[in-house]
Structures are given as C-alpha cells and as structure tokens.
C-alpha cells in the first residue's frame, strides 16, 4: 500500500481527480437509443470513463473502472477473499479451480468488477487509503470528493 505521503502526492499530482462527478444521460446513438449512460468526469469535466445500458450498478462500474485505471498496483496487494468484486485471474491456468486466486501472482490479471456494487468499490477504495465524501446529489448527477483516509 502507499504511505500517507505517497497518497497525498498522488492527489497533488492528479488534482483533477479530487472531484468525481457521476452524470446520467440518455443515449441518442443508433444502436443504443434510449439506453442510460453513466459518465464519470473529473474536476475539469474531462471524461474518465462511461458505461451504457442498465440492469447492473452503473455508478459502481464507473467507479470500478476508475479504480482499475489508477490503483492497479494497490489492488494486487489485496486478497480477493476479503473484497467482493475483486478478482485475481490467471488466464493460463490448466484447471478452472486455479484460474481465480485469492492472492495476486506475477501471472494473474487483477481487476475489480464495479457491477458488484458501488459500496463494494467504495470499501476497496478505502482499503487502498482513499475515501469518497459526498458533496451533492441531484436527479441526474452525483458529486464526490476523493481524499486520503
């Protein structure tokens, strides 16, 4: 895990990530017209990621993708038995039982599945040493501040 100073440095260097905005819109694309879209944006309004559809936790998926993009090394240090949605996957395993492991190795791909829920992703983020603080909630937008724990 990162030390408190390393986490502080991360937020200072990536100051745009201090404010995370989840915004819901409706797709106007030909193949997905009418579907919901959840977009995660930084402090400046730059799109970090988005997902489309429904029937799963779209906000959790956006946060999970954010965690995968920015905290991959920290995820490898966690046990998948302790966190719902965290996986250490070995694509080269001979049997199915050895494909998903509790601990990461040099042969595993580590990721979180945000569709497992926003609260699960939030717990993983807190274990890494960061927390989300609620700022504002409207009909089509939720705003959080990312800070060190």
ChimeraX commands (.cxc) that place a marker at each C-alpha (Angstrom):
marker #1 position 0.00,0.00,0.00 radius 0.5
marker #1 position 1.03,3.58,-0.46 radius 0.5
marker #1 position 2.12,5.60,2.51 radius 0.5
marker #1 position 0.11,8.63,3.55 radius 0.5
marker #1 position 2.73,10.87,1.93 radius 0.5
marker #1 position 2.52,8.91,-1.34 radius 0.5
marker #1 position -1.28,9.18,-1.31 radius 0.5
marker #1 position -1.02,12.93,-0.67 radius 0.5
marker #1 position 1.47,13.26,-3.52 radius 0.5
marker #1 position -0.85,11.26,-5.81 radius 0.5
marker #1 position -3.73,13.67,-5.15 radius 0.5
marker #1 position -1.47,16.70,-5.53 radius 0.5
marker #1 position -0.14,15.44,-8.89 radius 0.5
marker #1 position -3.61,14.35,-10.03 radius 0.5
marker #1 position -5.51,17.31,-8.60 radius 0.5
marker #1 position -8.21,16.97,-11.24 radius 0.5
marker #1 position -9.27,13.70,-9.59 radius 0.5
marker #1 position -10.17,15.41,-6.31 radius 0.5
marker #1 position -13.75,15.90,-7.53 radius 0.5
marker #1 position -15.53,12.99,-9.21 radius 0.5
marker #1 position -18.88,13.60,-10.89 radius 0.5
marker #1 position -21.19,10.76,-11.94 radius 0.5
marker #1 position -23.64,12.03,-14.55 radius 0.5
marker #1 position -26.58,10.16,-16.09 radius 0.5
marker #1 position -27.80,10.88,-19.61 radius 0.5
marker #1 position -29.72,9.03,-22.30 radius 0.5
marker #1 position -28.08,7.62,-25.40 radius 0.5
marker #1 position -29.03,9.02,-28.81 radius 0.5
marker #1 position -26.83,6.58,-30.74 radius 0.5
marker #1 position -28.40,4.37,-33.40 radius 0.5
marker #1 position -27.74,1.01,-31.73 radius 0.5
marker #1 position -28.33,2.10,-28.13 radius 0.5
marker #1 position -31.01,4.77,-28.48 radius 0.5
marker #1 position -32.83,5.32,-25.20 radius 0.5
marker #1 position -30.33,3.42,-23.03 radius 0.5
marker #1 position -28.97,5.00,-19.87 radius 0.5
marker #1 position -25.39,6.28,-19.85 radius 0.5
marker #1 position -23.36,6.83,-16.67 radius 0.5
marker #1 position -20.30,9.01,-17.23 radius 0.5
marker #1 position -17.57,9.68,-14.68 radius 0.5
marker #1 position -15.89,13.07,-15.03 radius 0.5
marker #1 position -13.04,14.77,-13.20 radius 0.5
marker #1 position -12.87,18.28,-11.71 radius 0.5
marker #1 position -12.38,19.88,-15.13 radius 0.5
marker #1 position -15.22,17.93,-16.76 radius 0.5
marker #1 position -12.90,15.54,-18.62 radius 0.5
marker #1 position -14.45,12.14,-19.20 radius 0.5
marker #1 position -12.67,9.40,-17.23 radius 0.5
marker #1 position -14.97,6.57,-18.35 radius 0.5
marker #1 position -18.59,5.76,-19.14 radius 0.5
marker #1 position -20.88,2.79,-19.47 radius 0.5
marker #1 position -24.20,2.21,-21.16 radius 0.5
marker #1 position -27.22,0.01,-20.61 radius 0.5
marker #1 position -28.87,-0.96,-17.37 radius 0.5
marker #1 position -29.64,-3.88,-15.11 radius 0.5
marker #1 position -26.38,-3.52,-13.18 radius 0.5
marker #1 position -24.80,-0.93,-10.90 radius 0.5
marker #1 position -23.66,1.62,-13.47 radius 0.5
marker #1 position -22.22,4.01,-10.88 radius 0.5
marker #1 position -20.29,1.14,-9.31 radius 0.5
marker #1 position -18.99,0.12,-12.73 radius 0.5
marker #1 position -17.75,3.65,-13.42 radius 0.5
marker #1 position -16.01,3.76,-10.03 radius 0.5
marker #1 position -14.58,0.25,-10.56 radius 0.5
marker #1 position -13.12,1.26,-13.91 radius 0.5
marker #1 position -11.60,4.33,-12.24 radius 0.5
marker #1 position -10.00,2.12,-9.56 radius 0.5
marker #1 position -8.66,-0.27,-12.22 radius 0.5
marker #1 position -7.15,2.62,-14.17 radius 0.5
marker #1 position -5.45,4.37,-11.24 radius 0.5
marker #1 position -4.81,1.81,-8.49 radius 0.5
marker #1 position -3.80,-1.45,-10.20 radius 0.5
marker #1 position -0.66,-1.96,-8.11 radius 0.5
marker #1 position -2.56,-1.48,-4.86 radius 0.5
marker #1 position -5.24,-3.97,-5.93 radius 0.5
marker #1 position -2.61,-6.68,-6.33 radius 0.5
marker #1 position -1.80,-6.44,-2.63 radius 0.5
marker #1 position -5.38,-7.22,-1.53 radius 0.5
marker #1 position -6.95,-10.63,-1.03 radius 0.5
marker #1 position -9.95,-11.39,-3.23 radius 0.5
marker #1 position -11.45,-13.36,-0.31 radius 0.5
marker #1 position -11.80,-10.11,1.66 radius 0.5
marker #1 position -13.43,-7.92,-1.01 radius 0.5
marker #1 position -16.50,-8.65,-3.12 radius 0.5
marker #1 position -15.83,-7.75,-6.75 radius 0.5
marker #1 position -12.02,-8.10,-6.61 radius 0.5
marker #1 position -10.51,-10.82,-8.82 radius 0.5
marker #1 position -7.03,-12.18,-9.40 radius 0.5
marker #1 position -7.40,-14.08,-12.68 radius 0.5
marker #1 position -4.80,-16.43,-14.15 radius 0.5
marker #1 position -5.66,-16.93,-17.85 radius 0.5
marker #1 position -3.00,-19.65,-18.30 radius 0.5
marker #1 position -4.27,-21.99,-15.57 radius 0.5
marker #1 position -4.94,-25.57,-16.67 radius 0.5
marker #1 position -8.00,-26.10,-14.46 radius 0.5
marker #1 position -10.89,-23.82,-13.64 radius 0.5
marker #1 position -10.15,-24.01,-9.90 radius 0.5
marker #1 position -6.76,-22.39,-10.39 radius 0.5
marker #1 position -7.97,-19.56,-12.63 radius 0.5
marker #1 position -9.33,-17.32,-9.87 radius 0.5
marker #1 position -6.93,-16.97,-6.96 radius 0.5
marker #1 position -7.18,-15.33,-3.54 radius 0.5
marker #1 position -3.81,-13.61,-3.91 radius 0.5
marker #1 position -2.19,-12.00,-6.94 radius 0.5
marker #1 position 0.87,-13.55,-8.54 radius 0.5
marker #1 position 3.08,-12.43,-11.40 radius 0.5
marker #1 position 0.82,-14.45,-13.75 radius 0.5
marker #1 position -2.52,-13.01,-12.65 radius 0.5
marker #1 position -4.54,-10.14,-14.01 radius 0.5
marker #1 position -6.04,-8.17,-11.14 radius 0.5
marker #1 position -9.20,-6.10,-11.54 radius 0.5
marker #1 position -12.41,-5.08,-9.83 radius 0.5
marker #1 position -15.89,-5.58,-11.26 radius 0.5
marker #1 position -17.83,-2.44,-10.39 radius 0.5
marker #1 position -21.10,-4.11,-11.36 radius 0.5
marker #1 position -20.87,-5.82,-7.97 radius 0.5
marker #1 position -21.89,-2.55,-6.37 radius 0.5
marker #1 position -20.85,0.99,-5.59 radius 0.5
marker #1 position -20.42,0.22,-1.88 radius 0.5
marker #1 position -18.10,-2.71,-2.65 radius 0.5
marker #1 position -15.93,-0.42,-4.77 radius 0.5
marker #1 position -16.00,2.20,-2.05 radius 0.5
marker #1 position -14.75,-0.35,0.53 radius 0.5
marker #1 position -11.89,-1.33,-1.78 radius 0.5
marker #1 position -11.01,2.33,-2.30 radius 0.5
marker #1 position -10.99,2.86,1.48 radius 0.5
marker #1 position -8.69,-0.15,2.00 radius 0.5
marker #1 position -6.29,1.37,-0.54 radius 0.5
marker #1 position -6.25,4.53,1.60 radius 0.5
marker #1 position -8.69,6.88,-0.14 radius 0.5
marker #1 position -12.28,7.81,0.61 radius 0.5
marker #1 position -15.19,9.35,-1.24 radius 0.5
marker #1 position -17.02,12.18,0.52 radius 0.5
marker #1 position -20.49,13.03,-0.73 radius 0.5
marker #1 position -20.90,16.63,-1.94 radius 0.5
marker #1 position -24.09,16.91,-3.98 radius 0.5
marker #1 position -26.86,14.68,-5.30 radius 0.5
marker #1 position -29.38,15.72,-7.95 radius 0.5
marker #1 position -31.68,13.78,-10.25 radius 0.5
marker #1 position -29.03,13.18,-12.90 radius 0.5
marker #1 position -25.75,13.88,-11.12 radius 0.5
marker #1 position -23.80,12.79,-8.02 radius 0.5
marker #1 position -20.65,14.58,-6.93 radius 0.5
marker #1 position -17.99,13.22,-4.55 radius 0.5
marker #1 position -14.62,14.45,-3.31 radius 0.5
marker #1 position -11.74,11.99,-3.35 radius 0.5
marker #1 position -9.47,12.41,-0.34 radius 0.5
marker #1 position -6.90,10.44,1.61 radius 0.5
marker #1 position -8.15,8.43,4.52 radius 0.5
marker link #1:1,2 radius 0.2
marker link #1:2,3 radius 0.2
marker link #1:3,4 radius 0.2
marker link #1:4,5 radius 0.2
marker link #1:5,6 radius 0.2
marker link #1:6,7 radius 0.2
marker link #1:7,8 radius 0.2
marker link #1:8,9 radius 0.2
marker link #1:9,10 radius 0.2
marker link #1:10,11 radius 0.2
marker link #1:11,12 radius 0.2
marker link #1:12,13 radius 0.2
marker link #1:13,14 radius 0.2
marker link #1:14,15 radius 0.2
marker link #1:15,16 radius 0.2
marker link #1:16,17 radius 0.2
marker link #1:17,18 radius 0.2
marker link #1:18,19 radius 0.2
marker link #1:19,20 radius 0.2
marker link #1:20,21 radius 0.2
marker link #1:21,22 radius 0.2
marker link #1:22,23 radius 0.2
marker link #1:23,24 radius 0.2
marker link #1:24,25 radius 0.2
marker link #1:25,26 radius 0.2
marker link #1:26,27 radius 0.2
marker link #1:27,28 radius 0.2
marker link #1:28,29 radius 0.2
marker link #1:29,30 radius 0.2
marker link #1:30,31 radius 0.2
marker link #1:31,32 radius 0.2
marker link #1:32,33 radius 0.2
marker link #1:33,34 radius 0.2
marker link #1:34,35 radius 0.2
marker link #1:35,36 radius 0.2
marker link #1:36,37 radius 0.2
marker link #1:37,38 radius 0.2
marker link #1:38,39 radius 0.2
marker link #1:39,40 radius 0.2
marker link #1:40,41 radius 0.2
marker link #1:41,42 radius 0.2
marker link #1:42,43 radius 0.2
marker link #1:43,44 radius 0.2
marker link #1:44,45 radius 0.2
marker link #1:45,46 radius 0.2
marker link #1:46,47 radius 0.2
marker link #1:47,48 radius 0.2
marker link #1:48,49 radius 0.2
marker link #1:49,50 radius 0.2
marker link #1:50,51 radius 0.2
marker link #1:51,52 radius 0.2
marker link #1:52,53 radius 0.2
marker link #1:53,54 radius 0.2
marker link #1:54,55 radius 0.2
marker link #1:55,56 radius 0.2
marker link #1:56,57 radius 0.2
marker link #1:57,58 radius 0.2
marker link #1:58,59 radius 0.2
marker link #1:59,60 radius 0.2
marker link #1:60,61 radius 0.2
marker link #1:61,62 radius 0.2
marker link #1:62,63 radius 0.2
marker link #1:63,64 radius 0.2
marker link #1:64,65 radius 0.2
marker link #1:65,66 radius 0.2
marker link #1:66,67 radius 0.2
marker link #1:67,68 radius 0.2
marker link #1:68,69 radius 0.2
marker link #1:69,70 radius 0.2
marker link #1:70,71 radius 0.2
marker link #1:71,72 radius 0.2
marker link #1:72,73 radius 0.2
marker link #1:73,74 radius 0.2
marker link #1:74,75 radius 0.2
marker link #1:75,76 radius 0.2
marker link #1:76,77 radius 0.2
marker link #1:77,78 radius 0.2
marker link #1:78,79 radius 0.2
marker link #1:79,80 radius 0.2
marker link #1:80,81 radius 0.2
marker link #1:81,82 radius 0.2
marker link #1:82,83 radius 0.2
marker link #1:83,84 radius 0.2
marker link #1:84,85 radius 0.2
marker link #1:85,86 radius 0.2
marker link #1:86,87 radius 0.2
marker link #1:87,88 radius 0.2
marker link #1:88,89 radius 0.2
marker link #1:89,90 radius 0.2
marker link #1:90,91 radius 0.2
marker link #1:91,92 radius 0.2
marker link #1:92,93 radius 0.2
marker link #1:93,94 radius 0.2
marker link #1:94,95 radius 0.2
marker link #1:95,96 radius 0.2
marker link #1:96,97 radius 0.2
marker link #1:97,98 radius 0.2
marker link #1:98,99 radius 0.2
marker link #1:99,100 radius 0.2
marker link #1:100,101 radius 0.2
marker link #1:101,102 radius 0.2
marker link #1:102,103 radius 0.2
marker link #1:103,104 radius 0.2
marker link #1:104,105 radius 0.2
marker link #1:105,106 radius 0.2
marker link #1:106,107 radius 0.2
marker link #1:107,108 radius 0.2
marker link #1:108,109 radius 0.2
marker link #1:109,110 radius 0.2
marker link #1:110,111 radius 0.2
marker link #1:111,112 radius 0.2
marker link #1:112,113 radius 0.2
marker link #1:113,114 radius 0.2
marker link #1:114,115 radius 0.2
marker link #1:115,116 radius 0.2
marker link #1:116,117 radius 0.2
marker link #1:117,118 radius 0.2
marker link #1:118,119 radius 0.2
marker link #1:119,120 radius 0.2
marker link #1:120,121 radius 0.2
marker link #1:121,122 radius 0.2
marker link #1:122,123 radius 0.2
marker link #1:123,124 radius 0.2
marker link #1:124,125 radius 0.2
marker link #1:125,126 radius 0.2
marker link #1:126,127 radius 0.2
marker link #1:127,128 radius 0.2
marker link #1:128,129 radius 0.2
marker link #1:129,130 radius 0.2
marker link #1:130,131 radius 0.2
marker link #1:131,132 radius 0.2
marker link #1:132,133 radius 0.2
marker link #1:133,134 radius 0.2
marker link #1:134,135 radius 0.2
marker link #1:135,136 radius 0.2
marker link #1:136,137 radius 0.2
marker link #1:137,138 radius 0.2
marker link #1:138,139 radius 0.2
marker link #1:139,140 radius 0.2
marker link #1:140,141 radius 0.2
marker link #1:141,142 radius 0.2
marker link #1:142,143 radius 0.2
marker link #1:143,144 radius 0.2
marker link #1:144,145 radius 0.2
marker link #1:145,146 radius 0.2
marker link #1:146,147 radius 0.2
marker link #1:147,148 radius 0.2
marker link #1:148,149 radius 0.2
view
